[in-house]
Amino acid sequence: MLREDMAATRAPLPEALALAHRLSRSNGGLRYSTASAVFERDGRRVVMPGFQPFAVYEVAVANVAPDLERRPPPETVDEVLSWAPYPLATAEVAELRGIALERAREELQRASAMLAAAAEDGYWSIG
């Protein structure tokens, strides 16, 4: 599966090629960048090359899976972390809570969430 995924990054779908400016150029060809996503379900497909604002992902999911129930916005960072099966970046928590990055960090620290440092920030999990 890993080899298939690696090959797929170097073979953008037609929808992605329509937005070639959102793709990376390497080795003489186009490829997906790290933040690209493809959502598929029941014959529906939405392709999003490159990083997109959160609202774009929300619209994509609604288009490929309109029957999914949307959760209400989380009221606390504890609630966000309890939903996630893996650690979340500060920016992800901030986006889901609808708050600024610094406030998200403060709430995560007050909630005794555990930070695994990465780059200039990190990933948070339940403490």
N, C-alpha and C positions, 0 to 999 in steps of 0.2 A: 504494500500500500504506500509506503514512503517513497519508493522509486516512481510509482505512478503519480503521486502528488508533485514530486520534483519535476517530472516531465511536463505535467499540466501547467506549471508556472511559466514554462517556455512556449506554451501553445495557447495564447489568448483566444477566447471565444469570439465569434463575430461581433457580438454586442460590445465587447471590450475594445475591439479594433476600431469601432466607430468613435471611440474616445481615446485614440492613440496618445494624445497629449497627457493622459493619466497613467500611461504605462512606462516602465523603465526601458532604457535602451542599453543592451549589453551584447557583446560578441556578434555585433552586426544585426541583431534582431530585437524584437519587442518581447517583453515579459511582464508578468504581473509584479507589482511592487509588494512590499510586505503587508500592507493593509487592505489588499484587494479581497473581495468576497463574491461568492456565487451562491445564490439561494435557489434551490430547485425543489419542487413538490408537485405531484400530480400533473406533470406536463407543463407546469409553469416554471419560468426561469427568469431571474433578475441577476444581472452581472454588474458589479460595481468595482471598476479598476481604480486603484489608488485609495488613499485615505478619504473618507467622507464624513461629514457631520453626522452625529447620532441620529438626527431626524431622517436622514436618507436611509439608514439601515431599518428604521422603524417602518417607513413607507414600503421598503422592499419586502419585509416580512409580511406586512399586511397584504401585499399583492400576491405573494405565493402561498400564503396560508391565512386567508380571511376568516377562517373558522376558529383560529386560536383566540383564547380569551386573554385580554390584556390585563395584567396585574395593575392594581392601583399604585401610584407613586409611593416609594418607600418613605417612611417617616423618620427612620434612623439608619445610621451606618451599620448597626448590628443586623438590622433587617436585610440590608443589601448583602452583607457577607454571608448571612445564613442561606440566601438563595443560591449563591455561587458555588459550584462544585470545585473551584480552583481559586487561587488568590487573584485579586483585582488591583489594577493600577489606580493610583490616586485619581487620575483623570476620569476613569470609569466610574468610580464611586461618586465623584463630584457631578458628573453628567446625570447619573441616575437620580441623585438627590436634588439636582437643580440648584447647586450651590457652587461657590468659587473654590478653586483648588486649595487655597490656604485654609478655608473653613473646613473643607473635607479632611485635610490633614489633622486639624485640631480635633474634630469630632472622632476621627479614627484613633488618635492618641488617647483621648478621654475614655473611649470605649475599650481601651487596653487591647486593641488589635495588634497583631504581630506584623512587623515590617520586614520583608526580605529585600534588602537594598539592591537596586539595579540601576545602572547609569546614574543619572542625577536624581532619581526618585526611587521607586520600588513597588512592590506588590504586597497587598494587605490580606491578611486572613484572620479568622477568629482567634483571639488570644488564649 
